[in-house]
């Protein structure tokens, strides 16, 4: 199982703060996972394909080529700034 977290405006657009899903057999990296998540939930596409969406796998910043394994936690969030 994969735990998926959504933060800030992505959470607002999707209408969920988290979900749990099976890891499809053909998914090996974050890019594959995002495509599969959108295919299973087409309404997620605008939020997850928005420019500058950041991702983390197991609380570490991730790139589209980051390997995904069963049991991982994946987070999607917009860029943040601090002051």
C-alpha positions in Angstrom: 0.0 0.0 0.0 1.1 3.6 -0.7 0.0 6.4 1.5 -0.5 9.6 -0.5 -0.7 13.0 1.2 -1.9 16.3 -0.4 -1.1 19.7 1.1 -2.3 23.3 0.8 -4.0 24.3 -2.5 -3.5 20.8 -3.9 -5.5 19.4 -1.0 -8.2 22.0 -1.6 -8.3 21.2 -5.4 -8.5 17.5 -4.9 -10.8 17.6 -1.8 -8.7 15.1 0.1 -5.8 15.4 2.5 -4.7 11.8 2.1 -5.6 8.5 0.6 -4.2 4.9 0.6 -3.8 3.0 -2.6 -2.3 -0.2 -4.0 1.0 0.1 -5.9 0.3 -1.0 -9.5 2.7 -3.7 -10.7 3.9 -1.5 -13.7 4.8 1.5 -11.5 8.5 1.8 -10.7 9.1 5.5 -10.1 7.3 8.7 -9.1 6.4 9.7 -12.6 4.7 6.3 -13.2 2.9 6.6 -9.9 1.6 10.1 -10.7 0.3 9.0 -14.1 -1.4 5.9 -12.5 -2.9 8.1 -9.8 -4.3 10.5 -12.4 -5.6 7.6 -14.6 -7.5 6.2 -11.6 -8.7 9.6 -10.5 -9.0 11.9 -13.6 -10.2 14.8 -11.5 -6.7 15.0 -9.8 -5.0 15.9 -13.1 -5.2 19.7 -12.9 -3.8 19.8 -9.4 -1.0 17.2 -9.9 0.2 18.5 -13.3 0.2 22.1 -12.2 3.5 23.9 -12.8 5.9 23.7 -9.9 4.2 20.9 -7.9 6.7 19.5 -5.5 6.9 15.9 -4.3 8.4 14.0 -1.5 8.8 10.2 -0.9 9.2 9.1 2.7 9.6 12.8 3.7 12.6 13.3 1.3 12.3 15.7 -1.7 11.8 13.6 -4.8 12.2 13.8 -8.6 10.0 12.1 -11.2 12.6 9.4 -11.5 12.6 8.5 -7.7 12.0 4.8 -7.2 8.7 3.9 -5.5 8.2 0.8 -3.4 5.2 -0.7 -1.6 4.9 0.9 1.8 6.2 4.3 0.7 4.5 7.6 1.6 4.2 10.1 -1.2 3.4 13.8 -0.7 2.3 16.4 -3.3 2.6 20.1 -2.3 2.9 23.5 -3.9 6.1 25.5 -3.6 6.4 27.2 -0.2 8.2 30.3 1.0 9.1 31.5 4.4 10.1 34.7 6.0 
